[in-house]
Amino acid sequence: MPIEHETPADGNIFADLGFPEAEAERLNARSNLMIEIHRAIQQRGLSRKEAAKLFGVSPQRITALMRGHIDSFTDDDLIGMLAHAGMGVDAKGRAAA
């Protein structure tokens, strides 16, 4: 029987993986933006070509997003994609723990 080990998560997987705090926050925000775009594509049943047109990028960029290639996108890229699609972005700041 394999040994099971569970480490409690703090809500930011990137921090849990050991990224420096500022980088972990940026990666977490970028990941959340990617998830929202991915969700919109799935909910609307869009093809890669349709999604590319909606978000103003190439079909290859949609493929990279759907495959979770987080390093292929900046925060600005993702916010721009959402804006192109007429989707809003809510941003909230919070005090450091």
PyMOL commands that set and color helices and strands:
alter all, ss='L'
color gray80, all
select helices_A, chain A and resi 13-16+21-44+48-55+59-66+70-72+75-84
alter helices_A, ss='H'
color red, helices_A
deselect
rebuild
show_as cartoon
